[in-house]
Amino acid sequence: MRKLLYIILFLIVGQTSVYASFPVSGYNNFAKIETINEDTEDDKKLTKKQKITWILVGFVGIYVGVIAALITQLISKKKKGQFKFALLGFLIFVAIFIAMEIGRNGLDLSDIFILG
């Protein structure tokens, strides 16, 4: 009952600070702790195999591969650059497609581009 009376009093008055009944020094004598960050810049770079894999994902997966790479890059905290290499694979696919269309039909841009 006693604690409830104090709680109600604190809620009504708005007084929520509590004072210690023993002396507290105002100085913080905490030792400074230095953390070593193990995530170096080399850990964030993709390896050569990973770069080739993401280029193939962009080439084979076309739009879905690029979207998957974007989602993976946004979620991943360790590795960066998946989207860039998937986009490169997609652009390689587009360049090969345009070259094949030009070789098949000559230089007819209306077949390649939607608005052409």
Phi and psi in degrees as a GROMACS rama.xvg file:
@    title "Ramachandran Plot"
@    xaxis  label "Phi"
@    yaxis  label "Psi"
@TYPE xy
-64.3343  -42.9491  ARG-2
-66.8246  -37.3549  LYS-3
-63.249  -37.4423  LEU-4
-63.8503  -41.9896  LEU-5
-67.5261  -40.689  TYR-6
-62.0868  -45.3504  ILE-7
-63.5598  -40.8457  ILE-8
-62.9515  -42.5115  LEU-9
-65.8836  -37.9518  PHE-10
-68.5056  -39.0405  LEU-11
-72.2621  -47.3231  ILE-12
-79.5108  -29.0464  VAL-13
88.8966  8.94742  GLY-14
-85.2696  108.783  GLN-15
-120.263  2.49781  THR-16
-83.6218  142.897  SER-17
-119.491  136.583  VAL-18
-108.196  142.469  TYR-19
-79.9672  148.33  ALA-20
-90.3611  6.16116  SER-21
-126.27  156.883  PHE-22
-69.5509  134.732  PRO-23
-121.342  126.088  VAL-24
-76.6858  146.564  SER-25
-85.0844  2.15286  GLY-26
-100.247  135.598  TYR-27
-95.8888  110.766  ASN-28
-104.475  50.2  ASN-29
-86.5516  140.93  PHE-30
-75.9771  140.374  ALA-31
-79.7486  124.76  LYS-32
-104.333  126.694  ILE-33
-100.889  126.305  GLU-34
-98.184  145.509  THR-35
-103.662  121.095  ILE-36
-84.0392  114.784  ASN-37
-82.0687  -13.5373  GLU-38
-84.1384  90.1625  ASP-39
-84.0899  175.279  THR-40
-66.8156  -29.5076  GLU-41
-68.6038  -29.9293  ASP-42
-70.423  -26.604  ASP-43
-83.901  -15.0673  LYS-44
-81.9368  146.002  LYS-45
-78.3403  146.68  LEU-46
-78.2441  172.237  THR-47
-65.1252  -39.5455  LYS-48
-65.2807  -39.1178  LYS-49
-67.1508  -37.7566  GLN-50
-63.1956  -45.5755  LYS-51
-63.7344  -39.248  ILE-52
-62.1602  -44.1225  THR-53
-70.6308  -30.6839  TRP-54
-65.3823  -41.7227  ILE-55
-66.6034  -36.553  LEU-56
-62.8123  -41.7899  VAL-57
-69.3362  -33.8362  GLY-58
-74.4057  -45.5025  PHE-59
-82.3457  -40.6988  VAL-60
-81.1518  -12.7592  GLY-61
52.2729  -118.508  ILE-62
-68.5429  -41.4744  TYR-63
-64.3493  -38.0313  VAL-64
-65.6502  -39.1271  GLY-65
-68.7163  -41.3502  VAL-66
-65.9812  -40.5615  ILE-67
-62.7315  -39.6896  ALA-68
-66.3951  -38.2596  ALA-69
-64.1963  -45.3565  LEU-70
-64.052  -41.7501  ILE-71
-62.9878  -40.2711  THR-72
-68.7913  -37.2087  GLN-73
-68.302  -33.8743  LEU-74
-81.073  -39.4697  ILE-75
-69.4912  133.323  SER-76
-102.372  -16.7152  LYS-77
-95.8954  -44.4042  LYS-78
-108.997  140.891  LYS-79
-130.225  148.971  LYS-80
114.545  1.60279  GLY-81
-62.6724  -43.5551  GLN-82
-62.1425  -40.6693  PHE-83
-61.8495  -43.3642  LYS-84
-77.0863  -32.171  PHE-85
-67.5819  -38.2307  ALA-86
-65.4956  -36.9849  LEU-87
-62.6276  -43.3865  LEU-88
-62.5259  -39.3498  GLY-89
-65.3053  -41.2324  PHE-90
-67.0467  -33.7107  LEU-91
-64.3011  -41.8505  ILE-92
-60.6477  -44.6181  PHE-93
-64.179  -41.1  VAL-94
-64.3336  -41.4469  ALA-95
-66.6344  -40.1068  ILE-96
-62.4534  -44.6081  PHE-97
-64.7065  -41.181  ILE-98
-64.0264  -38.8436  ALA-99
-67.8767  -39.4981  MET-100
-66.6911  -39.1733  GLU-101
-66.4126  -40.1655  ILE-102
-67.9429  -33.2935  GLY-103
-78.355  -45.0565  ARG-104
-114.27  8.06091  ASN-105
81.7124  -149.885  GLY-106
-103.904  67.323  LEU-107
-105.336  101.461  ASP-108
-74.5556  -15.6832  LEU-109
-69.8042  -25.7217  SER-110
-80.9024  -25.8503  ASP-111
-84.1888  -49.1377  ILE-112
-100.151  146.897  PHE-113
-66.4714  -43.1138  ILE-114
-89.6056  3.0004  LEU-115
